[in-house]
């Protein structure tokens, strides 16, 4: 359990790791690695649903994408411009130099590009092996097999997964260009045309260009056009900050996309330890908050929120205690709002895919299968996990209520064991915090 906990702690770094390319462009509140992987996984799943080859596993594609940046935990992200950039990309003195570099595609010889690719691959392999080295045997092997296949990029699945990630980056670049005008979209267009070979993803890229660059309103290829709309809407979860953290005045609170990324991997790993159908588990986790694109992120405290800051602070010191009449009314309103939202969001997708996504969402909401019930409880555990991380940064964060909440909502034996391990980690951090406070007073 302790090795798995350590892996999840490291995983959390990808939620705060701002993507280097967007930082270079000076994008305001740029997407993190976790934001990127969340939408890339959904993009690949959605496109694979109309893949005529019909040979690629949705779940395996999603898993491949979710892990393909794990190495960045230690080695950071790389861009095609890295060999041309100054050492300190955050220096104000270097911003003009960086802007000049970004105005054209990097001119690097084929030999140098190949050498750098080999060096980077070796760095990533070493980093990945370090990250997964202490995971339980079956989980470790599954991750290693996926990593090896993705790195070789010879199978149809690995090529599709890799290009789906590139496609999400391109989609993001056009969204930033439309919003802030800082991205050199023509260069990105040249770059993506060079890197995409899979016919289905190329077709999707052309549809993206029509709607985001040419501003076409009418659909020539209805299904592709509607998928562009769906994925741009899903992209809103990358900037939607989770309400509970915002209300608690957390600095740089996580987005819904970041939360879902971590929750999906944790559900997958813990579900595998429990012997569940992890193919279903990861899909349930991936869609469980999609409704928030239109419904927003709601919390159990919503019925009793107050405007007074001091009263609000005291409210969060305890687990939510809402009168039954108010709670029932709020739950019914919440359910209706989220139901309408998930139906609206998926309404333009192919009917089979819409039916699947709504069914998976309902499973998490109502616990229709053991996988759905398990993922719903992992969701609560991930919230506690994140609360502890915030508490480590700010000892005034109201952490106690989360322990009460988790004891009331989680009863799965495996998750309770994991919570006990988390409790030990928390106790160590708590003692260290108290010593630190005492030393400051002296």
Backbone torsions as a table, in degrees:
resi	resn	phi	psi	omega
1	UNK	NA	-40.8	-176.3
2	UNK	-63.7	-37.1	179.5
3	UNK	-68.8	-36.3	177.3
4	UNK	-68.1	-40.5	176.7
5	UNK	-60.2	-43.8	179.2
6	UNK	-61.1	-39.7	177.5
7	UNK	-62.0	-44.2	-179.3
8	UNK	-65.7	-35.1	177.1
9	UNK	-63.5	-45.8	177.7
10	UNK	-62.3	-39.4	-179.4
11	UNK	-57.9	-34.7	-178.6
12	UNK	-61.0	-21.7	179.9
13	UNK	-64.4	-27.8	-179.6
14	UNK	-72.1	-14.5	177.6
15	UNK	-79.4	-19.2	-179.1
16	UNK	-113.0	-4.0	-179.1
17	UNK	-79.6	98.5	179.3
18	UNK	-66.2	133.1	-176.7
19	UNK	-64.0	128.9	-169.5
20	UNK	-59.0	-41.1	-179.4
21	UNK	-59.1	-41.5	-179.1
22	UNK	-72.5	-31.7	175.9
23	UNK	-64.8	-41.8	178.9
24	UNK	-61.3	-37.1	179.5
25	UNK	-77.5	-9.1	179.7
26	UNK	75.7	30.5	179.6
27	UNK	-69.1	136.2	178.2
28	UNK	-73.5	128.7	-179.3
29	UNK	47.4	62.0	-175.7
30	UNK	-68.1	156.5	179.3
31	UNK	-62.3	148.1	175.1
32	UNK	-94.6	174.0	177.1
33	UNK	-59.2	-40.7	179.6
34	UNK	-64.2	-41.4	176.7
35	UNK	-57.1	-47.3	-179.2
36	UNK	-61.1	-47.5	-176.4
37	UNK	-67.0	-35.4	177.4
38	UNK	-57.8	-53.5	-176.8
39	UNK	-74.9	-31.3	177.6
40	UNK	-61.3	-39.6	179.3
41	UNK	-64.0	-42.9	179.5
42	UNK	-69.3	-39.2	178.4
43	UNK	-58.9	-47.5	-179.1
44	UNK	-64.0	-41.8	179.1
45	UNK	-61.9	-47.2	-178.7
46	UNK	-63.0	-45.5	-179.8
47	UNK	-67.5	-37.4	179.8
48	UNK	-65.6	-21.6	179.7
49	UNK	-66.5	-20.4	177.7
50	UNK	-113.9	14.9	179.4
51	UNK	-70.9	115.6	-176.2
52	UNK	-67.4	-23.0	178.6
53	UNK	-64.2	-35.7	175.0
54	UNK	60.7	21.4	-174.9
55	UNK	-110.1	-6.8	-174.5
56	UNK	-98.2	133.7	179.4
57	UNK	-78.0	123.2	176.3
58	UNK	-51.8	-51.0	-173.3
59	UNK	-63.5	-40.3	-178.8
60	UNK	-69.0	-36.2	175.7
61	UNK	-62.6	-47.9	-179.4
62	UNK	-59.6	-46.4	-179.9
63	UNK	-61.2	-42.5	179.9
64	UNK	-60.1	-43.6	-179.6
65	UNK	-67.9	-41.9	-177.9
66	UNK	-59.6	-30.5	-176.6
67	UNK	-100.8	-5.3	-167.6
68	UNK	-74.4	-4.7	172.9
69	UNK	-116.8	15.9	-179.5
70	UNK	-58.2	-35.7	-178.5
71	UNK	-61.4	-24.6	-178.4
72	UNK	-63.9	-16.6	177.5
73	UNK	-55.6	-37.0	-179.6
74	UNK	-104.6	-37.7	-172.3
75	UNK	-101.9	-5.4	179.7
76	UNK	72.9	174.4	-179.2
77	UNK	-86.3	158.1	178.6
78	UNK	-121.8	146.4	173.2
79	UNK	-123.0	161.5	177.8
80	UNK	-62.4	-15.0	-176.5
81	UNK	-93.4	-3.3	-168.5
82	UNK	-53.1	-40.9	-176.8
83	UNK	-69.9	-14.5	-178.3
84	UNK	-101.0	-12.5	-172.9
85	UNK	-82.0	151.4	172.6
86	UNK	-67.8	162.5	-177.2
87	UNK	-61.5	-44.7	-178.3
88	UNK	-103.7	98.7	-177.2
89	UNK	-78.3	-8.1	179.5
90	UNK	-92.8	-9.4	-178.4
91	UNK	-66.4	131.5	179.6
92	UNK	-64.9	-31.3	-179.6
93	UNK	-65.8	-26.0	-175.1
94	UNK	-94.1	-2.0	-173.7
95	UNK	-63.4	-38.1	178.5
96	UNK	-65.9	-39.6	178.1
97	UNK	-61.9	-44.0	-179.9
98	UNK	-63.8	-42.9	179.7
99	UNK	-61.2	-39.9	178.4
100	UNK	-65.1	-39.1	179.5
101	UNK	-64.3	-39.2	-176.0
102	UNK	-76.2	-6.1	-178.1
103	UNK	-78.2	-9.5	178.3
104	UNK	-145.6	159.5	179.1
105	UNK	-65.3	144.5	-178.2
106	UNK	-63.1	130.2	179.3
107	UNK	-96.5	93.7	-178.6
108	UNK	-125.1	135.5	-178.7
109	UNK	-63.6	153.8	-179.6
110	UNK	-59.3	-38.4	-180.0
111	UNK	-65.4	-44.5	179.0
112	UNK	-66.4	-40.0	179.6
113	UNK	-62.5	-40.6	178.9
114	UNK	-66.5	-41.6	179.9
115	UNK	-62.2	-45.2	179.7
116	UNK	-64.6	-37.3	179.6
117	UNK	-64.1	-40.0	179.3
118	UNK	-67.5	-43.3	178.9
119	UNK	-62.0	-44.2	179.7
120	UNK	-63.8	-41.9	-179.8
121	UNK	-62.2	-40.0	178.1
122	UNK	-64.8	-41.9	177.7
123	UNK	-61.7	-45.1	-178.4
124	UNK	-66.2	-41.0	179.0
125	UNK	-62.1	-43.9	179.2
126	UNK	-63.7	-42.0	179.3
127	UNK	-64.6	-46.0	-179.4
128	UNK	-61.1	-46.0	-179.3
129	UNK	-61.2	-37.0	178.1
130	UNK	-65.6	-40.3	-176.4
131	UNK	-68.3	-39.6	-173.8
132	UNK	-97.6	-2.2	-169.6
133	UNK	-56.6	-32.6	-174.9
134	UNK	-106.0	9.2	178.0
135	UNK	-71.7	156.3	176.6
136	UNK	-53.7	148.0	-171.5
137	UNK	-48.3	-53.5	-176.4
138	UNK	-65.3	-40.2	179.1
139	UNK	-66.3	-45.1	-180.0
140	UNK	-58.8	-45.3	-178.7
141	UNK	-63.7	-41.9	180.0
142	UNK	-61.8	-44.3	179.9
143	UNK	-65.6	-41.4	179.9
144	UNK	-64.3	-40.9	179.2
145	UNK	-64.6	-42.8	178.3
146	UNK	-63.9	-43.4	-179.1
147	UNK	-62.7	-44.0	-178.9
148	UNK	-63.7	-44.6	179.8
149	UNK	-64.5	-41.8	-178.9
150	UNK	-67.4	-39.1	-179.2
151	UNK	-66.5	-37.9	179.5
152	UNK	-72.0	-32.4	178.0
153	UNK	52.1	48.6	178.8
154	UNK	-109.5	-32.1	-179.0
155	UNK	-79.2	157.7	177.9
156	UNK	-60.5	-37.9	-178.8
157	UNK	-65.7	-43.8	-178.6
158	UNK	-67.5	-37.0	177.9
159	UNK	-65.9	-42.5	-179.4
160	UNK	-65.4	-42.5	-180.0
161	UNK	-64.5	-46.1	-178.0
162	UNK	-62.3	-45.4	-178.4
163	UNK	-70.2	-29.4	176.2
164	UNK	-63.7	-38.7	176.6
165	UNK	-63.8	-43.2	178.2
166	UNK	-64.1	-38.0	-178.9
167	UNK	-65.4	-38.8	178.6
168	UNK	-64.3	-39.6	178.3
169	UNK	-62.7	-40.2	179.0
170	UNK	-65.8	-44.1	177.7
171	UNK	-59.1	-42.3	178.8
172	UNK	-64.2	-39.2	-179.5
173	UNK	-62.1	-41.1	179.4
174	UNK	-69.3	-35.8	177.0
175	UNK	-63.9	-41.1	178.0
176	UNK	-68.4	-37.4	178.0
177	UNK	-62.2	-44.1	179.5
178	UNK	-65.6	-36.4	-174.3
179	UNK	-83.1	-43.9	-172.4
180	UNK	-120.6	-15.6	177.6
181	UNK	69.6	15.0	-175.9
182	UNK	-92.8	-16.2	-174.6
183	UNK	-90.0	136.8	176.3
184	UNK	-79.5	83.7	-170.8
185	UNK	-65.7	-28.8	179.8
186	UNK	-66.9	-37.2	176.8
187	UNK	-68.1	-41.5	177.2
188	UNK	-61.2	-37.5	-180.0
189	UNK	-65.0	-40.7	177.1
190	UNK	-64.9	-42.7	-178.1
191	UNK	-62.7	-45.0	-176.2
192	UNK	-69.8	-35.6	178.5
193	UNK	-64.8	-31.8	178.5
194	UNK	-72.2	-33.5	-171.6
195	UNK	-95.9	-17.4	-177.9
196	UNK	-94.6	129.3	178.9
197	UNK	-124.7	-27.0	-178.0
198	UNK	-67.3	123.3	-171.9
199	UNK	-57.4	-40.4	-178.1
200	UNK	-66.2	-40.4	-179.5
201	UNK	-73.8	-34.6	175.1
202	UNK	-62.3	-42.4	178.9
203	UNK	-62.4	-40.9	178.6
204	UNK	-65.5	-41.2	178.9
205	UNK	-59.8	-40.3	178.8
206	UNK	-63.5	-38.0	178.7
207	UNK	-69.2	-37.0	175.8
208	UNK	-61.3	-44.3	179.5
209	UNK	-59.8	-41.7	-178.1
210	UNK	-61.3	-39.5	-173.0
211	UNK	-91.3	-34.0	-177.5
212	UNK	-96.0	-26.7	178.3
213	UNK	-99.4	-49.3	-177.0
214	UNK	-85.2	-10.8	178.9
215	UNK	58.7	36.6	177.3
216	UNK	-74.6	136.0	-178.1
217	UNK	-94.4	-30.3	-177.0
218	UNK	-93.5	148.6	-178.5
219	UNK	-93.0	128.7	172.4
220	UNK	-88.1	-42.7	176.2
221	UNK	-114.4	97.7	-168.5
222	UNK	-53.5	-49.3	-176.0
223	UNK	-62.0	-48.2	179.7
224	UNK	-62.6	-43.0	179.6
225	UNK	-59.0	-44.2	-178.1
226	UNK	-71.3	-28.9	175.6
227	UNK	-69.5	-35.8	175.3
228	UNK	-60.1	-46.5	179.2
229	UNK	-60.9	-46.3	-179.3
230	UNK	-58.8	-46.6	-175.1
231	UNK	-73.2	-31.4	174.5
232	UNK	-69.0	-34.9	176.2
233	UNK	-67.6	-44.6	178.0
234	UNK	-59.7	-33.0	179.0
235	UNK	-59.8	-20.5	178.9
236	UNK	-63.6	-23.3	179.9
237	UNK	-70.9	-14.7	176.7
238	UNK	-71.6	-24.8	-179.2
239	UNK	-112.4	-0.9	177.9
240	UNK	-83.2	106.9	-178.6
241	UNK	-76.9	141.4	-176.4
242	UNK	-68.8	128.4	-171.3
243	UNK	-58.5	-42.3	-177.8
244	UNK	-57.4	-39.9	-179.9
245	UNK	-75.8	-36.7	178.1
246	UNK	-62.2	-45.5	-179.9
247	UNK	-63.0	-30.8	179.7
248	UNK	-87.0	7.4	175.6
249	UNK	60.6	38.2	175.7
250	UNK	-71.5	136.6	175.1
251	UNK	-75.4	132.4	-179.5
252	UNK	51.5	59.7	-179.8
253	UNK	-65.2	151.3	-179.0
254	UNK	-67.2	156.4	175.4
255	UNK	-89.3	167.2	176.3
256	UNK	-62.3	-38.5	179.4
257	UNK	-62.6	-42.9	179.7
258	UNK	-64.6	-43.7	177.2
259	UNK	-59.1	-45.2	-177.2
260	UNK	-65.7	-38.2	177.2
261	UNK	-57.8	-52.5	-178.7
262	UNK	-64.5	-41.4	-178.8
263	UNK	-63.8	-38.0	-178.9
264	UNK	-65.5	-44.0	179.3
265	UNK	-68.7	-40.8	178.8
266	UNK	-65.5	-38.8	177.5
267	UNK	-63.6	-41.2	178.9
268	UNK	-61.2	-53.1	-176.4
269	UNK	-64.4	-49.2	-178.2
270	UNK	-69.0	-35.2	177.0
271	UNK	-64.0	-36.3	177.7
272	UNK	-67.0	-39.5	177.5
273	UNK	-63.4	-29.8	-178.4
274	UNK	-87.2	-10.5	179.2
275	UNK	83.9	24.8	-179.8
276	UNK	-86.9	171.4	175.4
277	UNK	-77.5	95.4	-174.3
278	UNK	-71.4	-21.2	175.4
279	UNK	-62.6	-40.7	177.8
280	UNK	-75.3	-38.7	-178.5
281	UNK	-57.0	-48.2	-175.3
282	UNK	-67.5	-33.0	178.5
283	UNK	-69.4	-41.6	178.0
284	UNK	-60.2	-46.3	-179.0
285	UNK	-63.5	-39.4	-176.6
286	UNK	-66.4	-32.2	-176.4
287	UNK	-99.2	-5.8	-167.0
288	UNK	-61.7	-25.2	-179.9
289	UNK	-116.4	14.6	-179.7
290	UNK	-60.6	-31.5	-179.6
291	UNK	-59.5	-20.9	-175.6
292	UNK	-72.3	-9.8	172.7
293	UNK	-54.2	-42.2	-179.5
294	UNK	-109.7	-28.5	-176.1
295	UNK	-88.3	-14.9	-176.2
296	UNK	76.8	172.0	-179.2
297	UNK	-96.4	111.7	-177.5
298	UNK	-102.1	153.6	-177.8
299	UNK	-126.5	159.9	177.4
300	UNK	-64.3	-14.3	180.0
301	UNK	-85.8	-10.6	-172.7
302	UNK	-49.8	-43.0	-177.3
303	UNK	-67.6	-16.2	-174.9
304	UNK	-123.0	17.1	179.6
305	UNK	-65.3	146.3	179.8
306	UNK	-129.1	163.7	-177.5
307	UNK	-88.2	-28.8	-178.0
308	UNK	-65.9	126.7	-175.1
309	UNK	-62.2	-43.7	-178.3
310	UNK	-66.9	-41.7	178.1
311	UNK	-64.1	-37.1	178.5
312	UNK	-64.5	-42.6	179.5
313	UNK	-60.8	-44.5	179.2
314	UNK	-65.6	-34.7	179.4
315	UNK	-59.7	-41.7	-176.7
316	UNK	-78.7	-7.4	177.7
317	UNK	-75.1	-13.4	-179.2
318	UNK	-123.4	155.0	173.3
319	UNK	-64.6	147.8	-176.8
320	UNK	-57.8	125.8	176.8
321	UNK	-124.3	95.3	-173.8
322	UNK	-110.4	133.2	176.6
323	UNK	-51.7	139.7	-174.9
324	UNK	-53.0	-41.2	-178.8
325	UNK	-62.9	-44.1	179.3
326	UNK	-68.3	-41.6	-177.4
327	UNK	-64.2	-43.4	-179.5
328	UNK	-62.7	-43.8	179.4
329	UNK	-61.9	-44.4	179.6
330	UNK	-64.5	-42.8	179.6
331	UNK	-61.0	-41.1	178.9
332	UNK	-65.9	-42.0	178.4
333	UNK	-65.7	-41.9	178.9
334	UNK	-61.5	-46.4	-178.4
335	UNK	-62.1	-44.3	-179.0
336	UNK	-64.2	-42.8	-179.4
337	UNK	-63.8	-43.9	-178.2
338	UNK	-72.0	-35.8	177.2
339	UNK	-61.8	-48.1	178.8
340	UNK	-61.3	-37.1	-178.1
341	UNK	-67.5	-45.4	-177.8
342	UNK	-69.2	-34.6	176.9
343	UNK	-66.7	-44.8	179.7
344	UNK	-63.9	-44.7	-177.5
345	UNK	-61.0	-40.0	-174.9
346	UNK	-94.6	0.3	-171.9
347	UNK	-61.4	-27.4	-178.1
348	UNK	-89.7	-6.9	-179.6
349	UNK	-76.7	159.4	173.1
350	UNK	-52.3	140.7	-171.2
351	UNK	-55.6	-40.2	-179.4
352	UNK	-64.0	-40.4	-179.8
353	UNK	-70.6	-40.7	177.0
354	UNK	-59.4	-45.6	-180.0
355	UNK	-61.1	-40.8	-179.6
356	UNK	-65.1	-47.6	-177.5
357	UNK	-63.4	-45.1	179.5
358	UNK	-64.6	-38.7	178.3
359	UNK	-63.4	-41.0	178.2
360	UNK	-67.1	-40.6	178.2
361	UNK	-62.1	-44.0	178.7
362	UNK	-63.9	-36.0	179.4
363	UNK	-60.3	-42.0	178.5
364	UNK	-69.4	-38.1	-178.2
365	UNK	-69.7	-43.5	-171.7
366	UNK	-108.1	-4.1	-180.0
367	UNK	62.7	49.9	-176.2
368	UNK	-72.7	-26.7	178.4
369	UNK	-130.9	169.0	178.6
370	UNK	-65.1	-30.1	176.6
371	UNK	-66.8	-45.0	179.0
372	UNK	-61.5	-43.3	179.7
373	UNK	-64.6	-38.7	-178.9
374	UNK	-66.7	-47.1	-179.0
375	UNK	-61.1	-39.7	179.3
376	UNK	-60.6	-36.1	178.8
377	UNK	-77.5	-34.5	175.7
378	UNK	-61.3	-37.0	178.0
379	UNK	-55.1	-44.2	179.4
380	UNK	-65.5	-39.8	-179.1
381	UNK	-65.6	-39.9	179.1
382	UNK	-63.7	-36.1	176.9
383	UNK	-63.0	-42.9	176.6
384	UNK	-63.0	-43.2	-179.7
385	UNK	-56.8	-45.9	-179.7
386	UNK	-69.4	-38.0	178.8
387	UNK	-59.1	-40.8	178.6
388	UNK	-63.8	-40.0	178.3
389	UNK	-62.0	-41.0	177.4
390	UNK	-67.9	-38.1	179.2
391	UNK	-64.3	-35.6	178.5
392	UNK	-62.5	-32.5	180.0
393	UNK	-83.8	-27.7	-178.1
394	UNK	-141.7	102.4	-175.0
395	UNK	-67.1	-10.4	176.3
396	UNK	-85.7	-4.0	178.5
397	UNK	-63.6	132.3	-176.4
398	UNK	-73.0	84.7	-172.4
399	UNK	-84.7	-29.8	-171.4
400	UNK	-58.6	-38.4	-177.8
401	UNK	-61.0	-27.9	-179.1
402	UNK	-71.0	-34.2	177.9
403	UNK	-68.0	-39.8	176.9
404	UNK	-63.2	-46.0	-177.7
405	UNK	-59.7	-43.5	-176.0
406	UNK	-69.7	-36.3	179.4
407	UNK	-65.8	-30.5	-179.6
408	UNK	-81.6	-28.4	-171.0
409	UNK	-104.2	-18.0	-176.6
410	UNK	-113.0	124.7	177.6
411	UNK	-130.5	3.1	178.1
412	UNK	-67.4	128.1	-176.1
413	UNK	-56.0	-42.2	-179.9
414	UNK	-65.8	-43.6	-178.7
415	UNK	-69.0	-30.8	175.9
416	UNK	-67.2	-37.6	175.9
417	UNK	-63.9	-42.3	179.1
418	UNK	-64.5	-38.3	177.8
419	UNK	-63.6	-37.9	177.2
420	UNK	-61.9	-41.1	178.5
421	UNK	-65.7	-38.4	177.6
422	UNK	-65.9	-35.4	178.7
423	UNK	-61.6	-40.8	178.0
424	UNK	-62.9	-44.9	179.1
425	UNK	-60.7	-42.6	179.6
426	UNK	-63.6	-42.4	-178.4
427	UNK	-62.5	-40.6	178.1
428	UNK	-63.4	-46.0	179.6
429	UNK	-64.2	-37.2	-179.0
430	UNK	-64.8	-44.6	179.0
431	UNK	-63.2	-42.0	179.5
432	UNK	-63.0	-38.6	-179.9
433	UNK	-65.9	-42.7	-179.6
434	UNK	-64.9	-39.3	177.8
435	UNK	-64.4	-40.1	-179.3
436	UNK	-63.7	-42.9	-179.7
437	UNK	-64.4	-41.6	179.5
438	UNK	-63.9	-41.3	-179.1
439	UNK	-65.1	-33.6	179.0
440	UNK	-68.8	-38.4	-179.6
441	UNK	-65.9	-37.5	178.5
442	UNK	-66.9	NA	NA
